[in-house]
Amino acid sequence: MSITIRPASGGDVAAIDALLRTAFPAPDEAMLVQRLCIDGDMVLTLVADDEDDGMLAGMVAFSRMAVDIAGKPVAAVALAPVAVAASHRRQGVGEALVRAGLQHLADAGVHLCFVLGDPDYYGRFGFAADWAKGFASPYAGDYLLALPLQQGAMPCGVRGDATHAGAFALLGEAA
C-alpha cells in the first residue's frame, strides 16, 4: 500500500463526506465538517490517497478554537474528526494523518491542539488530559486532551476558556 497525504481540495468534498458517513454510525461527523467549512472555521483538512487503488483512505480535520491563557488569545485548534476507510484501518493511515497535521500546524505557529477522545489512542501523539486541565470548556474532563505544539512549551499563565467552533454545539441536535 502506497499512501500520499495532502491538503484536501474542493474535488475531495464528496469523497470526504462519503468516508465520514461510512466510518461513523451516524452522520454527525459529516455534518460537523460541512458546518465547519460553511462557517469558515476549518483550519486544515488533510486526506490520505491510496495510490494503488485511487481510493480516499482517510482524512483528518482541524478547526479554529478560541483559547486564552492569562487573558491573552492563544493560537489553538481542535482535532476532529479523523476517519479511515474500513479497508485501510490498522495500517497506520490515521496515525500518519494526525502526525502530518500536527507538524503542519506546529510549522504554522499554532500553540495548542485539543482533541476529545481516547487518552490511550491520542497519548501516542503526546496529547494528555493534564495539558487541558484548568481550561473552561463544556468538554472538560478525562477525555478532553491537549498538546502543546511549539516544542512542547505550554504558554504561561492562568488557563481561561477553550471554546470550540460553534459547529461542535450542533453535534447530535440533528439526530
C-alpha positions, 0 to 999 in steps of 0.5 A: 500500500502506497499512501500520499497525504495532502491538503484536501481540495474542493474535488475531495468534498464528496469523497470526504463526506462519503468516508465520514458517513461510512466510518461513523454510525451516524452522520454527525461527523459529516455534518460537523465538517460541512458546518465547519467549512460553511462557517469558515472555521476549518483550519486544515483538512488533510486526506490520505490517497491510496495510490494503488487503488485511487481510493480516499483512505482517510482524512483528518480535520482541524478547526479554529478554537478560541483559547486564552491563557492569562487573558491573552488569545492563544493560537489553538485548534481542535482535532476532529474528526479523523476517519479511515476507510474500513479497508485501510484501518490498522495500517497506520493511515490515521496515525500518519494523518494526525502526525502530518497535521500536527507538524503542519500546524506546529510549522504554522505557529499554532500553540495548542491542539485539543482533541476529545477522545481516547487518552490511550489512542491520542497519548501516542501523539503526546496529547494528555488530559493534564495539558487541558486541565484548568481550561473552561470548556463544556468538554472538560474532563478525562477525555478532553486532551491537549498538546502543546505544539511549539516544542512542547512549551505550554504558554504561561499563565492562568488557563481561561476558556477553550471554546470550540467552533460553534459547529461542535454545539450542533453535534447530535441536535440533528439526530 
